[in-house]
Amino acid sequence: NIAFSKGSGDYKIAEGLSEGFHIIRLVNEGGYTKPCAIDSVTFSGSMIKMAENDFYIEFVGDSISAGYGLGATAGEVHDATLAYPYLTAEKLGADYTICARSGLGVAYSAGASNIFENYYPYQSVERGTAAYAPTRTPDLVVINLHTNDNYQWYSKGGNVEGDYYNFATFDAKLDNIVKTVAKTHGKDVPMLFVFGCMANDKYTLATDRSIELIETKYVPEGYHIKTVTLPTSRDGKEAHPSASGAKKQ
């Protein structure tokens, strides 16, 4: 891992490599402090275009998908390549994209603006308003966004008039997620809603409501949506999944 200093500068990622073929993966994990932009990458030698894998997955999520807390036992380390989206893609030999941000939710989480619709439509929300326009259609879209909603809904007293967590508000935001993904990729692209990664028995209102709507509204309307509950892990930082928990997930 390379920790960048404030400001701008040039950094060496690798040197002294033996002659031959090497794969170097760049993962920008600057979202926990301040946005970090990679302006350019230069190299010696020749670049070989990688062949696409047969399967392509798009992941959408919150801190669980972003890898927050996985390295809690080793200090303030957040290695997103140990989170379940990366591990899943590698296990399946799939190509992937990941849209994940700590605190992200369906209707409300760590701030009124920290919801799906304010981040998913953009290439980089910190650097402009250019729209996300994928050149490849995913075979599957995996959505894990309900953990913050469950907690906020519970802590704010549930379905209270005037609260963000009345059913009308939540239902509309969930509907926007389903419709946005379908509009972006086509209605036939299957979606998998993931629950339970850092579940708490008290915090299930958003999960239960989503499963109810998926089964009674969206599946009958022809959307290809399934739900899955993954193994719960709360032994990482701030009750997030640990690296071993993410591996099980």
Stockholm file with secondary structure:
# STOCKHOLM 1.0

chainA/1-249         NIAFSKGSGDYKIAEGLSEGFHIIRLVNEGGYTKPCAIDSVTFSGSMIKMAENDFYIEFVGDSISAGYGLGATAGEVHDATLAYPYLTAEKLGADYTICARSGLGVAYSAGASNIFENYYPYQSVERGTAAYAPTRTPDLVVINLHTNDNYQWYSKGGNVEGDYYNFATFDAKLDNIVKTVAKTHGKDVPMLFVFGCMANDKYTLATDRSIELIETKYVPEGYHIKTVTLPTSRDGKEAHPSASGAKKQ
#=GR chainA/1-249 SS CCCCCSSCCCCCCCCSCCSSCCCCCCCCCGGGSSCCCCCCCCCSSCCCCCCCCSCEEEEEESHHHHTTTTBGGGSSBCCGGGSHHHHHHHHHTCEEEEEECTTCBSSCSSSTTCBGGGTTTBSCTTSCCCBCCCSSCCSEEEEECHHHHHHHHHHTTSSCTTSTTSHHHHHHHHHHHHHHHHHHHCTTSCEEEEECTTCCTTCCHHHHHHHHHIIIIITTTTCCEEEEECCCCCCSGGGCCCHHHHHHC
#=GC SS_cons         CCCCCSSCCCCCCCCSCCSSCCCCCCCCCGGGSSCCCCCCCCCSSCCCCCCCCSCEEEEEESHHHHTTTTBGGGSSBCCGGGSHHHHHHHHHTCEEEEEECTTCBSSCSSSTTCBGGGTTTBSCTTSCCCBCCCSSCCSEEEEECHHHHHHHHHHTTSSCTTSTTSHHHHHHHHHHHHHHHHHHHCTTSCEEEEECTTCCTTCCHHHHHHHHHIIIIITTTTCCEEEEECCCCCCSGGGCCCHHHHHHC
//
